[in-house]
């Protein structure tokens, strides 16, 4: 079965931001356009087998979210019936866990002093 790929409004906004970032770095419309085309193609490669994306765990539990890495970016998606719903596309070296869940997976717990 081939899954339909749906981009959320946030993911579309993320694609625009990625295009801007690539254009700023390259000063080339063609390079920026090609980067977005290639990023979307990397996501599209999962449409026949979406569970072959990397599962995302948070606080030790699977979140129901998978991701595809393309160069410096990660496209996060959920599988819903016969659709891959792309929720966000984020820079891989950002604190994407905080963006997705409001806090980092590696945030230290409050500790009590033994004094």
N, C-alpha and C positions, 0 to 999 in steps of 0.2 A: 504494500500500500504506500502511496506517495502522500505525504503530509503537506497540507497547505501552510505556507509561511506567512504569518501576520506580524507586522511591526507595530508596537504600541506607539502612541504619540510621543512618549518619552524617548523611545528608541529612535524614532524619526528625528527628533531634536538632537539626540546623540550623534546620529549620522551627519547632520549638518555641522555640528561642532567638530567632529573628526575631519570632515572635508576642510573646514576653516583652518584647523591645525596643520593639516598636510599642506594646504596651499601656502600658509604662512611660512612653513619650513622650506618649501620647494620653489615658491613663486611661479608655479606652473598649474594652469587649469587642467591640462591633460593629465598630469601626475595625480592631482587630487581626485579627478574623476575616475581614473583607473584604480586608485586605491580603494575607493568606495565600491566600485564594481567588483574588485577582487575580494573585498571583505564580505560583501553580500553573497558572492559565489562560494566562499568558505562556509557560510551558514547554510546555503542551499545544498551543499554536499550531504548534509545530515537529513534531508527531507525524506529519504527512503528508510532510514534507520536512525531516528532521532535519539534513541537511547544510547547511541554510540558516542554522544557528546560526553564530556567529563561531568560526572555528578558533583554538585556543590554541597558540601557539608558545612553546617554552622553549629558551633557548640557541640560538636561530636555527632550531630544528627543530619541525615540527608534532608535537604530542604524541599525536594521536588523540583529543584531548578538544575538545569544542565547548562554547560557553557562550551563555546567554541573559541579557541584562541586564534587570532589572526595578527601576526606581527606584534605590534604593541597594544592591541586591543582585545577585549573579551566580550563576546555577545552572549548574554544570559537569556535562557528561554525555559518555558514550561511546555509540557506536552498536555494538550487538552483535546480529548477525542481524536479527531484526525487533523489537528492543527499544531504547529509549532508556534508558540506565541513569544516573540522576541520582546522582552521587557526593557532591557537596557543594554547599551554598548559602552563600555567603560575602559579607561586606560588601565593596563594591567599592573602598573606600578603605583596606582592610586589605592587608597583604602576603600576598595570596592565593597568590602563587607559592611563598612559603616554606611556607605551609600545605599546598599540594598536592605540592610537590617537595622540601621540606626545605631549600631555599635560594632566594634571589631570582635572577631572570633577570639582574638588574643588579648582582649582587655583584661587587666588584672582585677581579680576580685578584691573587695575591701578586706583588709586584715585587721585583726585586733592586736594591740600591743599587749605583751605579757607582763608589763611593769606593774 
